[in-house]
Amino acid sequence: MSPNHNKGGFMDVQATYYRRRAIVARQSAAGAIDPSVKAAFAEVANHWLALAEQVEWLRSIERGVFRDDGGTGDRVIGEAWRRSG
């Protein structure tokens, strides 16, 4: 089993890392004096949070695939195919 398929796997570590980076960026924004620098750090923080949310979303999709269809991916692939066509 690959690291991102087990509980507490790689994707969970990624999301945590991205959220921590967002915290650092927010702290940097709070400490910035120049409004443009403050805004840039705030934007970076938002991007880190978006990455964390995407990783968590992908993780939830994986859990659904393994829970619903035994890990074959047929159900999710079939649903995506029907929606795209």
PDB file with one MODEL, atoms N, CA, C and O in Angstrom:
MODEL        1
ATOM      1  N   MET A   1       0.855  -1.185   0.000  1.00  0.00           N
ATOM      2  CA  MET A   1       0.000   0.000   0.000  1.00  0.00           C
ATOM      3  C   MET A   1       0.891   1.234   0.000  1.00  0.00           C
ATOM      4  O   MET A   1       1.849   1.306   0.769  1.00  0.00           O
ATOM      5  N   SER A   2       0.587   2.204  -0.852  1.00  0.00           N
ATOM      6  CA  SER A   2       1.407   3.406  -0.935  1.00  0.00           C
ATOM      7  C   SER A   2       1.154   4.301   0.281  1.00  0.00           C
ATOM      8  O   SER A   2       0.122   4.181   0.940  1.00  0.00           O
ATOM      9  N   PRO A   3       2.108   5.202   0.576  1.00  0.00           N
ATOM     10  CA  PRO A   3       2.008   6.020   1.787  1.00  0.00           C
ATOM     11  C   PRO A   3       0.748   6.871   1.864  1.00  0.00           C
ATOM     12  O   PRO A   3       0.270   7.129   2.968  1.00  0.00           O
ATOM     13  N   ASN A   4       0.190   7.317   0.745  1.00  0.00           N
ATOM     14  CA  ASN A   4      -0.984   8.176   0.828  1.00  0.00           C
ATOM     15  C   ASN A   4      -2.283   7.392   0.918  1.00  0.00           C
ATOM     16  O   ASN A   4      -3.360   7.989   0.891  1.00  0.00           O
ATOM     17  N   HIS A   5      -2.211   6.088   1.023  1.00  0.00           N
ATOM     18  CA  HIS A   5      -3.421   5.279   1.132  1.00  0.00           C
ATOM     19  C   HIS A   5      -3.654   4.766   2.542  1.00  0.00           C
ATOM     20  O   HIS A   5      -4.641   4.072   2.786  1.00  0.00           O
ATOM     21  N   ASN A   6      -2.777   5.087   3.467  1.00  0.00           N
ATOM     22  CA  ASN A   6      -2.996   4.613   4.821  1.00  0.00           C
ATOM     23  C   ASN A   6      -3.332   5.773   5.738  1.00  0.00           C
ATOM     24  O   ASN A   6      -3.090   6.934   5.410  1.00  0.00           O
ATOM     25  N   LYS A   7      -3.888   5.446   6.879  1.00  0.00           N
ATOM     26  CA  LYS A   7      -4.302   6.482   7.819  1.00  0.00           C
ATOM     27  C   LYS A   7      -3.072   7.273   8.269  1.00  0.00           C
ATOM     28  O   LYS A   7      -2.046   6.700   8.637  1.00  0.00           O
ATOM     29  N   GLY A   8      -3.200   8.605   8.231  1.00  0.00           N
ATOM     30  CA  GLY A   8      -2.072   9.442   8.615  1.00  0.00           C
ATOM     31  C   GLY A   8      -0.978   9.438   7.574  1.00  0.00           C
ATOM     32  O   GLY A   8       0.190   9.641   7.906  1.00  0.00           O
ATOM     33  N   GLY A   9      -1.329   9.211   6.320  1.00  0.00           N
ATOM     34  CA  GLY A   9      -0.346   9.060   5.258  1.00  0.00           C
ATOM     35  C   GLY A   9       0.239  10.371   4.775  1.00  0.00           C
ATOM     36  O   GLY A   9       0.063  11.426   5.384  1.00  0.00           O
ATOM     37  N   PHE A  10       0.938  10.267   3.666  1.00  0.00           N
ATOM     38  CA  PHE A  10       1.694  11.373   3.097  1.00  0.00           C
ATOM     39  C   PHE A  10       0.818  12.586   2.804  1.00  0.00           C
ATOM     40  O   PHE A  10       1.237  13.717   3.053  1.00  0.00           O
ATOM     41  N   MET A  11      -0.387  12.376   2.282  1.00  0.00           N
ATOM     42  CA  MET A  11      -1.245  13.508   1.952  1.00  0.00           C
ATOM     43  C   MET A  11      -1.665  14.275   3.201  1.00  0.00           C
ATOM     44  O   MET A  11      -1.827  15.495   3.156  1.00  0.00           O
ATOM     45  N   ASP A  12      -1.841  13.566   4.313  1.00  0.00           N
ATOM     46  CA  ASP A  12      -2.170  14.244   5.563  1.00  0.00           C
ATOM     47  C   ASP A  12      -0.998  15.108   6.017  1.00  0.00           C
ATOM     48  O   ASP A  12      -1.191  16.213   6.524  1.00  0.00           O
ATOM     49  N   VAL A  13       0.211  14.601   5.833  1.00  0.00           N
ATOM     50  CA  VAL A  13       1.413  15.357   6.180  1.00  0.00           C
ATOM     51  C   VAL A  13       1.520  16.583   5.281  1.00  0.00           C
ATOM     52  O   VAL A  13       1.874  17.667   5.746  1.00  0.00           O
ATOM     53  N   GLN A  14       1.217  16.419   4.009  1.00  0.00           N
ATOM     54  CA  GLN A  14       1.251  17.552   3.079  1.00  0.00           C
ATOM     55  C   GLN A  14       0.287  18.647   3.515  1.00  0.00           C
ATOM     56  O   GLN A  14       0.665  19.817   3.566  1.00  0.00           O
ATOM     57  N   ALA A  15      -0.937  18.290   3.827  1.00  0.00           N
ATOM     58  CA  ALA A  15      -1.939  19.284   4.223  1.00  0.00           C
ATOM     59  C   ALA A  15      -1.482  20.034   5.475  1.00  0.00           C
ATOM     60  O   ALA A  15      -1.636  21.252   5.561  1.00  0.00           O
ATOM     61  N   THR A  16      -0.931  19.317   6.428  1.00  0.00           N
ATOM     62  CA  THR A  16      -0.434  19.944   7.654  1.00  0.00           C
ATOM     63  C   THR A  16       0.703  20.904   7.339  1.00  0.00           C
ATOM     64  O   THR A  16       0.756  22.013   7.871  1.00  0.00           O
ATOM     65  N   TYR A  17       1.611  20.473   6.472  1.00  0.00           N
ATOM     66  CA  TYR A  17       2.723  21.327   6.076  1.00  0.00           C
ATOM     67  C   TYR A  17       2.210  22.604   5.419  1.00  0.00           C
ATOM     68  O   TYR A  17       2.680  23.695   5.742  1.00  0.00           O
ATOM     69  N   TYR A  18       1.261  22.483   4.508  1.00  0.00           N
ATOM     70  CA  TYR A  18       0.722  23.649   3.812  1.00  0.00           C
ATOM     71  C   TYR A  18       0.015  24.590   4.780  1.00  0.00           C
ATOM     72  O   TYR A  18       0.135  25.809   4.652  1.00  0.00           O
ATOM     73  N   ARG A  19      -0.715  24.049   5.738  1.00  0.00           N
ATOM     74  CA  ARG A  19      -1.387  24.897   6.725  1.00  0.00           C
ATOM     75  C   ARG A  19      -0.372  25.635   7.610  1.00  0.00           C
ATOM     76  O   ARG A  19      -0.584  26.789   7.981  1.00  0.00           O
ATOM     77  N   ARG A  20       0.716  24.962   7.936  1.00  0.00           N
ATOM     78  CA  ARG A  20       1.758  25.631   8.733  1.00  0.00           C
ATOM     79  C   ARG A  20       2.410  26.758   7.934  1.00  0.00           C
ATOM     80  O   ARG A  20       2.710  27.819   8.483  1.00  0.00           O
ATOM     81  N   ARG A  21       2.626  26.535   6.659  1.00  0.00           N
ATOM     82  CA  ARG A  21       3.185  27.581   5.804  1.00  0.00           C
ATOM     83  C   ARG A  21       2.217  28.769   5.740  1.00  0.00           C
ATOM     84  O   ARG A  21       2.650  29.921   5.715  1.00  0.00           O
ATOM     85  N   ALA A  22       0.928  28.494   5.715  1.00  0.00           N
ATOM     86  CA  ALA A  22      -0.065  29.569   5.707  1.00  0.00           C
ATOM     87  C   ALA A  22       0.017  30.390   6.993  1.00  0.00           C
ATOM     88  O   ALA A  22      -0.094  31.615   6.966  1.00  0.00           O
ATOM     89  N   ILE A  23       0.209  29.710   8.107  1.00  0.00           N
ATOM     90  CA  ILE A  23       0.334  30.414   9.392  1.00  0.00           C
ATOM     91  C   ILE A  23       1.546  31.333   9.373  1.00  0.00           C
ATOM     92  O   ILE A  23       1.467  32.481   9.810  1.00  0.00           O
ATOM     93  N   VAL A  24       2.664  30.831   8.867  1.00  0.00           N
ATOM     94  CA  VAL A  24       3.876  31.652   8.788  1.00  0.00           C
ATOM     95  C   VAL A  24       3.637  32.860   7.887  1.00  0.00           C
ATOM     96  O   VAL A  24       4.053  33.972   8.215  1.00  0.00           O
ATOM     97  N   ALA A  25       2.971  32.648   6.758  1.00  0.00           N
ATOM     98  CA  ALA A  25       2.689  33.755   5.845  1.00  0.00           C
ATOM     99  C   ALA A  25       1.763  34.780   6.505  1.00  0.00           C
ATOM    100  O   ALA A  25       1.949  35.984   6.330  1.00  0.00           O
ATOM    101  N   ARG A  26       0.781  34.313   7.254  1.00  0.00           N
ATOM    102  CA  ARG A  26      -0.122  35.254   7.953  1.00  0.00           C
ATOM    103  C   ARG A  26       0.629  36.042   9.021  1.00  0.00           C
ATOM    104  O   ARG A  26       0.393  37.235   9.208  1.00  0.00           O
ATOM    105  N   GLN A  27       1.533  35.362   9.715  1.00  0.00           N
ATOM    106  CA  GLN A  27       2.342  36.063  10.716  1.00  0.00           C
ATOM    107  C   GLN A  27       3.229  37.112  10.055  1.00  0.00           C
ATOM    108  O   GLN A  27       3.410  38.208  10.584  1.00  0.00           O
ATOM    109  N   SER A  28       3.774  36.766   8.902  1.00  0.00           N
ATOM    110  CA  SER A  28       4.593  37.722   8.160  1.00  0.00           C
ATOM    111  C   SER A  28       3.749  38.905   7.700  1.00  0.00           C
ATOM    112  O   SER A  28       4.207  40.047   7.735  1.00  0.00           O
ATOM    113  N   ALA A  29       2.526  38.636   7.273  1.00  0.00           N
ATOM    114  CA  ALA A  29       1.624  39.713   6.867  1.00  0.00           C
ATOM    115  C   ALA A  29       1.330  40.634   8.039  1.00  0.00           C
ATOM    116  O   ALA A  29       1.310  41.856   7.894  1.00  0.00           O
ATOM    117  N   ALA A  30       1.102  40.039   9.193  1.00  0.00           N
ATOM    118  CA  ALA A  30       0.787  40.837  10.380  1.00  0.00           C
ATOM    119  C   ALA A  30       1.968  41.723  10.778  1.00  0.00           C
ATOM    120  O   ALA A  30       1.778  42.822  11.300  1.00  0.00           O
ATOM    121  N   GLY A  31       3.177  41.243  10.531  1.00  0.00           N
ATOM    122  CA  GLY A  31       4.360  42.012  10.908  1.00  0.00           C
ATOM    123  C   GLY A  31       4.838  42.983   9.847  1.00  0.00           C
ATOM    124  O   GLY A  31       5.734  43.787  10.107  1.00  0.00           O
ATOM    125  N   ALA A  32       4.264  42.926   8.670  1.00  0.00           N
ATOM    126  CA  ALA A  32       4.699  43.805   7.581  1.00  0.00           C
ATOM    127  C   ALA A  32       4.172  45.219   7.784  1.00  0.00           C
ATOM    128  O   ALA A  32       3.045  45.427   8.233  1.00  0.00           O
ATOM    129  N   ILE A  33       5.008  46.172   7.444  1.00  0.00           N
ATOM    130  CA  ILE A  33       4.609  47.572   7.556  1.00  0.00           C
ATOM    131  C   ILE A  33       4.047  48.072   6.236  1.00  0.00           C
ATOM    132  O   ILE A  33       3.023  48.755   6.210  1.00  0.00           O
ATOM    133  N   ASP A  34       4.699  47.741   5.168  1.00  0.00           N
ATOM    134  CA  ASP A  34       4.285  48.170   3.828  1.00  0.00           C
ATOM    135  C   ASP A  34       2.990  47.449   3.442  1.00  0.00           C
ATOM    136  O   ASP A  34       2.939  46.220   3.471  1.00  0.00           O
ATOM    137  N   PRO A  35       1.950  48.195   3.084  1.00  0.00           N
ATOM    138  CA  PRO A  35       0.666  47.571   2.737  1.00  0.00           C
ATOM    139  C   PRO A  35       0.756  46.583   1.567  1.00  0.00           C
ATOM    140  O   PRO A  35       0.045  45.579   1.558  1.00  0.00           O
ATOM    141  N   SER A  36       1.612  46.851   0.591  1.00  0.00           N
ATOM    142  CA  SER A  36       1.727  45.921  -0.536  1.00  0.00           C
ATOM    143  C   SER A  36       2.395  44.618  -0.113  1.00  0.00           C
ATOM    144  O   SER A  36       2.043  43.550  -0.612  1.00  0.00           O
ATOM    145  N   VAL A  37       3.347  44.700   0.793  1.00  0.00           N
ATOM    146  CA  VAL A  37       3.995  43.489   1.315  1.00  0.00           C
ATOM    147  C   VAL A  37       2.997  42.711   2.167  1.00  0.00           C
ATOM    148  O   VAL A  37       2.916  41.486   2.081  1.00  0.00           O
ATOM    149  N   LYS A  38       2.248  43.428   2.980  1.00  0.00           N
ATOM    150  CA  LYS A  38       1.206  42.803   3.812  1.00  0.00           C
ATOM    151  C   LYS A  38       0.209  42.054   2.934  1.00  0.00           C
ATOM    152  O   LYS A  38      -0.154  40.916   3.232  1.00  0.00           O
ATOM    153  N   ALA A  39      -0.234  42.692   1.852  1.00  0.00           N
ATOM    154  CA  ALA A  39      -1.192  42.068   0.937  1.00  0.00           C
ATOM    155  C   ALA A  39      -0.579  40.856   0.237  1.00  0.00           C
ATOM    156  O   ALA A  39      -1.252  39.846   0.035  1.00  0.00           O
ATOM    157  N   ALA A  40       0.683  40.958  -0.126  1.00  0.00           N
ATOM    158  CA  ALA A  40       1.347  39.836  -0.800  1.00  0.00           C
ATOM    159  C   ALA A  40       1.443  38.627   0.126  1.00  0.00           C
ATOM    160  O   ALA A  40       1.170  37.504  -0.298  1.00  0.00           O
ATOM    161  N   PHE A  41       1.826  38.842   1.379  1.00  0.00           N
ATOM    162  CA  PHE A  41       1.891  37.732   2.333  1.00  0.00           C
ATOM    163  C   PHE A  41       0.509  37.132   2.583  1.00  0.00           C
ATOM    164  O   PHE A  41       0.375  35.916   2.716  1.00  0.00           O
ATOM    165  N   ALA A  42      -0.514  37.977   2.646  1.00  0.00           N
ATOM    166  CA  ALA A  42      -1.880  37.476   2.840  1.00  0.00           C
ATOM    167  C   ALA A  42      -2.301  36.615   1.657  1.00  0.00           C
ATOM    168  O   ALA A  42      -2.948  35.582   1.833  1.00  0.00           O
ATOM    169  N   GLU A  43      -1.936  37.039   0.459  1.00  0.00           N
ATOM    170  CA  GLU A  43      -2.257  36.251  -0.734  1.00  0.00           C
ATOM    171  C   GLU A  43      -1.520  34.911  -0.731  1.00  0.00           C
ATOM    172  O   GLU A  43      -2.090  33.878  -1.083  1.00  0.00           O
ATOM    173  N   VAL A  44      -0.262  34.941  -0.335  1.00  0.00           N
ATOM    174  CA  VAL A  44       0.508  33.694  -0.234  1.00  0.00           C
ATOM    175  C   VAL A  44      -0.148  32.758   0.782  1.00  0.00           C
ATOM    176  O   VAL A  44      -0.256  31.556   0.539  1.00  0.00           O
ATOM    177  N   ALA A  45      -0.579  33.296   1.904  1.00  0.00           N
ATOM    178  CA  ALA A  45      -1.246  32.475   2.920  1.00  0.00           C
ATOM    179  C   ALA A  45      -2.495  31.828   2.344  1.00  0.00           C
ATOM    180  O   ALA A  45      -2.758  30.651   2.592  1.00  0.00           O
ATOM    181  N   ASN A  46      -3.263  32.588   1.580  1.00  0.00           N
ATOM    182  CA  ASN A  46      -4.476  32.027   0.968  1.00  0.00           C
ATOM    183  C   ASN A  46      -4.145  30.904  -0.003  1.00  0.00           C
ATOM    184  O   ASN A  46      -4.879  29.919  -0.086  1.00  0.00           O
ATOM    185  N   HIS A  47      -3.054  31.044  -0.733  1.00  0.00           N
ATOM    186  CA  HIS A  47      -2.657  29.987  -1.668  1.00  0.00           C
ATOM    187  C   HIS A  47      -2.204  28.723  -0.925  1.00  0.00           C
ATOM    188  O   HIS A  47      -2.517  27.610  -1.348  1.00  0.00           O
ATOM    189  N   TRP A  48      -1.473  28.892   0.174  1.00  0.00           N
ATOM    190  CA  TRP A  48      -1.089  27.732   0.978  1.00  0.00           C
ATOM    191  C   TRP A  48      -2.329  27.018   1.506  1.00  0.00           C
ATOM    192  O   TRP A  48      -2.399  25.789   1.491  1.00  0.00           O
ATOM    193  N   LEU A  49      -3.302  27.791   1.971  1.00  0.00           N
ATOM    194  CA  LEU A  49      -4.542  27.171   2.478  1.00  0.00           C
ATOM    195  C   LEU A  49      -5.299  26.459   1.358  1.00  0.00           C
ATOM    196  O   LEU A  49      -5.873  25.393   1.579  1.00  0.00           O
ATOM    197  N   ALA A  50      -5.302  27.032   0.182  1.00  0.00           N
ATOM    198  CA  ALA A  50      -5.966  26.383  -0.954  1.00  0.00           C
ATOM    199  C   ALA A  50      -5.292  25.052  -1.280  1.00  0.00           C
ATOM    200  O   ALA A  50      -5.968  24.067  -1.578  1.00  0.00           O
ATOM    201  N   LEU A  51      -3.974  25.023  -1.224  1.00  0.00           N
ATOM    202  CA  LEU A  51      -3.266  23.761  -1.463  1.00  0.00           C
ATOM    203  C   LEU A  51      -3.646  22.714  -0.414  1.00  0.00           C
ATOM    204  O   LEU A  51      -3.881  21.552  -0.743  1.00  0.00           O
ATOM    205  N   ALA A  52      -3.703  23.133   0.841  1.00  0.00           N
ATOM    206  CA  ALA A  52      -4.081  22.205   1.909  1.00  0.00           C
ATOM    207  C   ALA A  52      -5.481  21.649   1.667  1.00  0.00           C
ATOM    208  O   ALA A  52      -5.715  20.451   1.829  1.00  0.00           O
ATOM    209  N   GLU A  53      -6.401  22.513   1.280  1.00  0.00           N
ATOM    210  CA  GLU A  53      -7.769  22.070   1.022  1.00  0.00           C
ATOM    211  C   GLU A  53      -7.841  21.124  -0.173  1.00  0.00           C
ATOM    212  O   GLU A  53      -8.617  20.168  -0.161  1.00  0.00           O
ATOM    213  N   GLN A  54      -7.047  21.379  -1.194  1.00  0.00           N
ATOM    214  CA  GLN A  54      -7.036  20.488  -2.358  1.00  0.00           C
ATOM    215  C   GLN A  54      -6.506  19.113  -1.998  1.00  0.00           C
ATOM    216  O   GLN A  54      -7.046  18.098  -2.440  1.00  0.00           O
ATOM    217  N   VAL A  55      -5.443  19.077  -1.191  1.00  0.00           N
ATOM    218  CA  VAL A  55      -4.894  17.797  -0.758  1.00  0.00           C
ATOM    219  C   VAL A  55      -5.931  17.047   0.078  1.00  0.00           C
ATOM    220  O   VAL A  55      -6.112  15.841  -0.092  1.00  0.00           O
ATOM    221  N   GLU A  56      -6.604  17.748   0.967  1.00  0.00           N
ATOM    222  CA  GLU A  56      -7.626  17.100   1.790  1.00  0.00           C
ATOM    223  C   GLU A  56      -8.789  16.613   0.940  1.00  0.00           C
ATOM    224  O   GLU A  56      -9.344  15.546   1.203  1.00  0.00           O
ATOM    225  N   TRP A  57      -9.164  17.382  -0.074  1.00  0.00           N
ATOM    226  CA  TRP A  57     -10.232  16.963  -0.983  1.00  0.00           C
ATOM    227  C   TRP A  57      -9.823  15.695  -1.732  1.00  0.00           C
ATOM    228  O   TRP A  57     -10.605  14.750  -1.838  1.00  0.00           O
ATOM    229  N   LEU A  58      -8.602  15.681  -2.245  1.00  0.00           N
ATOM    230  CA  LEU A  58      -8.115  14.482  -2.936  1.00  0.00           C
ATOM    231  C   LEU A  58      -8.113  13.283  -1.998  1.00  0.00           C
ATOM    232  O   LEU A  58      -8.463  12.172  -2.395  1.00  0.00           O
ATOM    233  N   ARG A  59      -7.721  13.512  -0.770  1.00  0.00           N
ATOM    234  CA  ARG A  59      -7.713  12.438   0.235  1.00  0.00           C
ATOM    235  C   ARG A  59      -9.140  11.918   0.454  1.00  0.00           C
ATOM    236  O   ARG A  59      -9.345  10.710   0.574  1.00  0.00           O
ATOM    237  N   SER A  60     -10.115  12.813   0.507  1.00  0.00           N
ATOM    238  CA  SER A  60     -11.494  12.376   0.721  1.00  0.00           C
ATOM    239  C   SER A  60     -11.990  11.565  -0.479  1.00  0.00           C
ATOM    240  O   SER A  60     -12.741  10.604  -0.315  1.00  0.00           O
ATOM    241  N   ILE A  61     -11.567  11.956  -1.688  1.00  0.00           N
ATOM    242  CA  ILE A  61     -11.936  11.197  -2.883  1.00  0.00           C
ATOM    243  C   ILE A  61     -11.336   9.801  -2.813  1.00  0.00           C
ATOM    244  O   ILE A  61     -12.007   8.812  -3.108  1.00  0.00           O
ATOM    245  N   GLU A  62     -10.066   9.725  -2.419  1.00  0.00           N
ATOM    246  CA  GLU A  62      -9.419   8.412  -2.282  1.00  0.00           C
ATOM    247  C   GLU A  62     -10.160   7.537  -1.283  1.00  0.00           C
ATOM    248  O   GLU A  62     -10.409   6.359  -1.541  1.00  0.00           O
ATOM    249  N   ARG A  63     -10.506   8.112  -0.154  1.00  0.00           N
ATOM    250  CA  ARG A  63     -11.223   7.335   0.864  1.00  0.00           C
ATOM    251  C   ARG A  63     -12.548   6.841   0.316  1.00  0.00           C
ATOM    252  O   ARG A  63     -12.942   5.705   0.577  1.00  0.00           O
ATOM    253  N   GLY A  64     -13.241   7.682  -0.443  1.00  0.00           N
ATOM    254  CA  GLY A  64     -14.505   7.286  -1.037  1.00  0.00           C
ATOM    255  C   GLY A  64     -14.329   6.161  -2.033  1.00  0.00           C
ATOM    256  O   GLY A  64     -15.135   5.232  -2.068  1.00  0.00           O
ATOM    257  N   VAL A  65     -13.288   6.231  -2.843  1.00  0.00           N
ATOM    258  CA  VAL A  65     -13.027   5.182  -3.833  1.00  0.00           C
ATOM    259  C   VAL A  65     -12.762   3.870  -3.128  1.00  0.00           C
ATOM    260  O   VAL A  65     -13.338   2.843  -3.486  1.00  0.00           O
ATOM    261  N   PHE A  66     -11.903   3.893  -2.135  1.00  0.00           N
ATOM    262  CA  PHE A  66     -11.562   2.645  -1.459  1.00  0.00           C
ATOM    263  C   PHE A  66     -12.710   2.120  -0.612  1.00  0.00           C
ATOM    264  O   PHE A  66     -12.844   0.910  -0.428  1.00  0.00           O
ATOM    265  N   ARG A  67     -13.530   3.011  -0.100  1.00  0.00           N
ATOM    266  CA  ARG A  67     -14.654   2.575   0.713  1.00  0.00           C
ATOM    267  C   ARG A  67     -15.793   2.056  -0.161  1.00  0.00           C
ATOM    268  O   ARG A  67     -16.409   1.041   0.164  1.00  0.00           O
ATOM    269  N   ASP A  68     -16.077   2.746  -1.270  1.00  0.00           N
ATOM    270  CA  ASP A  68     -17.267   2.441  -2.053  1.00  0.00           C
ATOM    271  C   ASP A  68     -17.089   1.322  -3.068  1.00  0.00           C
ATOM    272  O   ASP A  68     -18.032   0.574  -3.324  1.00  0.00           O
ATOM    273  N   ASP A  69     -15.914   1.190  -3.646  1.00  0.00           N
ATOM    274  CA  ASP A  69     -15.796   0.220  -4.729  1.00  0.00           C
ATOM    275  C   ASP A  69     -14.630  -0.750  -4.559  1.00  0.00           C
ATOM    276  O   ASP A  69     -14.234  -1.419  -5.513  1.00  0.00           O
ATOM    277  N   GLY A  70     -14.092  -0.825  -3.375  1.00  0.00           N
ATOM    278  CA  GLY A  70     -13.019  -1.766  -3.143  1.00  0.00           C
ATOM    279  C   GLY A  70     -11.687  -1.341  -3.741  1.00  0.00           C
ATOM    280  O   GLY A  70     -10.765  -2.153  -3.828  1.00  0.00           O
ATOM    281  N   GLY A  71     -11.569  -0.091  -4.152  1.00  0.00           N
ATOM    282  CA  GLY A  71     -10.297   0.409  -4.626  1.00  0.00           C
ATOM    283  C   GLY A  71     -10.071   0.312  -6.113  1.00  0.00           C
ATOM    284  O   GLY A  71      -8.970   0.588  -6.590  1.00  0.00           O
ATOM    285  N   THR A  72     -11.096  -0.078  -6.861  1.00  0.00           N
ATOM    286  CA  THR A  72     -10.879  -0.214  -8.300  1.00  0.00           C
ATOM    287  C   THR A  72     -10.961   1.121  -9.014  1.00  0.00           C
ATOM    288  O   THR A  72     -10.388   1.277 -10.092  1.00  0.00           O
ATOM    289  N   GLY A  73     -11.653   2.077  -8.443  1.00  0.00           N
ATOM    290  CA  GLY A  73     -11.819   3.376  -9.077  1.00  0.00           C
ATOM    291  C   GLY A  73     -12.925   3.404 -10.110  1.00  0.00           C
ATOM    292  O   GLY A  73     -13.192   4.454 -10.693  1.00  0.00           O
ATOM    293  N   ASP A  74     -13.580   2.268 -10.354  1.00  0.00           N
ATOM    294  CA  ASP A  74     -14.596   2.195 -11.406  1.00  0.00           C
ATOM    295  C   ASP A  74     -15.750   3.169 -11.161  1.00  0.00           C
ATOM    296  O   ASP A  74     -16.205   3.841 -12.086  1.00  0.00           O
ATOM    297  N   ARG A  75     -16.212   3.242  -9.937  1.00  0.00           N
ATOM    298  CA  ARG A  75     -17.379   4.080  -9.646  1.00  0.00           C
ATOM    299  C   ARG A  75     -17.065   5.547  -9.899  1.00  0.00           C
ATOM    300  O   ARG A  75     -17.830   6.230 -10.581  1.00  0.00           O
ATOM    301  N   VAL A  76     -15.960   6.043  -9.367  1.00  0.00           N
ATOM    302  CA  VAL A  76     -15.621   7.452  -9.512  1.00  0.00           C
ATOM    303  C   VAL A  76     -15.302   7.768 -10.967  1.00  0.00           C
ATOM    304  O   VAL A  76     -15.745   8.791 -11.490  1.00  0.00           O
ATOM    305  N   ILE A  77     -14.551   6.917 -11.614  1.00  0.00           N
ATOM    306  CA  ILE A  77     -14.205   7.146 -13.018  1.00  0.00           C
ATOM    307  C   ILE A  77     -15.476   7.137 -13.857  1.00  0.00           C
ATOM    308  O   ILE A  77     -15.642   7.987 -14.732  1.00  0.00           O
ATOM    309  N   GLY A  78     -16.370   6.195 -13.605  1.00  0.00           N
ATOM    310  CA  GLY A  78     -17.608   6.124 -14.360  1.00  0.00           C
ATOM    311  C   GLY A  78     -18.468   7.347 -14.169  1.00  0.00           C
ATOM    312  O   GLY A  78     -19.051   7.845 -15.132  1.00  0.00           O
ATOM    313  N   GLU A  79     -18.566   7.852 -12.935  1.00  0.00           N
ATOM    314  CA  GLU A  79     -19.370   9.044 -12.681  1.00  0.00           C
ATOM    315  C   GLU A  79     -18.755  10.255 -13.359  1.00  0.00           C
ATOM    316  O   GLU A  79     -19.476  11.067 -13.939  1.00  0.00           O
ATOM    317  N   ALA A  80     -17.442  10.392 -13.297  1.00  0.00           N
ATOM    318  CA  ALA A  80     -16.789  11.531 -13.943  1.00  0.00           C
ATOM    319  C   ALA A  80     -16.971  11.466 -15.451  1.00  0.00           C
ATOM    320  O   ALA A  80     -17.168  12.496 -16.096  1.00  0.00           O
ATOM    321  N   TRP A  81     -16.909  10.284 -16.011  1.00  0.00           N
ATOM    322  CA  TRP A  81     -17.073  10.108 -17.447  1.00  0.00           C
ATOM    323  C   TRP A  81     -18.473  10.508 -17.883  1.00  0.00           C
ATOM    324  O   TRP A  81     -18.639  11.172 -18.906  1.00  0.00           O
ATOM    325  N   ARG A  82     -19.483  10.108 -17.114  1.00  0.00           N
ATOM    326  CA  ARG A  82     -20.862  10.451 -17.461  1.00  0.00           C
ATOM    327  C   ARG A  82     -21.093  11.952 -17.419  1.00  0.00           C
ATOM    328  O   ARG A  82     -21.805  12.493 -18.265  1.00  0.00           O
ATOM    329  N   ARG A  83     -20.500  12.630 -16.446  1.00  0.00           N
ATOM    330  CA  ARG A  83     -20.687  14.066 -16.333  1.00  0.00           C
ATOM    331  C   ARG A  83     -19.971  14.838 -17.437  1.00  0.00           C
ATOM    332  O   ARG A  83     -20.436  15.899 -17.853  1.00  0.00           O
ATOM    333  N   SER A  84     -18.842  14.315 -17.915  1.00  0.00           N
ATOM    334  CA  SER A  84     -18.078  15.044 -18.915  1.00  0.00           C
ATOM    335  C   SER A  84     -18.629  14.847 -20.319  1.00  0.00           C
ATOM    336  O   SER A  84     -18.317  15.635 -21.211  1.00  0.00           O
ATOM    337  N   GLY A  85     -19.434  13.824 -20.538  1.00  0.00           N
ATOM    338  CA  GLY A  85     -19.907  13.530 -21.870  1.00  0.00           C
ATOM    339  C   GLY A  85     -21.269  13.965 -22.108  1.00  0.00           C
ATOM    340  O   GLY A  85     -21.795  13.775 -23.205  1.00  0.00           O
TER     341      GLY A  85
ENDMDL
END
